[in-house]
Amino acid sequence: MQKVIFSGKSGSNYSFQSRDPATNWAKERGVAVFATKTSFGWRVVGVSSLRGRDHDVQPIWRYAQARRFGANKVFVCPEHDTRRRSDITADINGGLTALYSIGQDTLPRAA
């Protein structure tokens, strides 16, 4: 299991562990980052909160959407507190330039 540190907009560092996408990572409680490896490091494609529910399809669909944009790796930061998960998700989303935002159907247009 690979360990990666992602920083949020606040400057806080969060420790994520890689998960095999074929395993049942979506039933964990925490925050998931979907990424792809580039020559400069990990490129974040999307971020999702994990509620820790069996058969929760939302993270699976979010990973499927991220895969369309090149994600091939799942990283999970375990966190049981609901408010803390929400804060981490918002901080990571605010601090990183993800390729797409959850719920966004199209890519941003270049100016």
Secondary structure, 3 states (H helix, E strand, C coil): CCEEEEECCCCCEEEEEEECCCCCHHHCEEEEEEEEEECCEEEEEEEEEEECCCCCCHHHHHHHHHHHCCCCEEEEEECCCHHHHHHHHHHHHHHCCCCCCCCCCCCCCCC
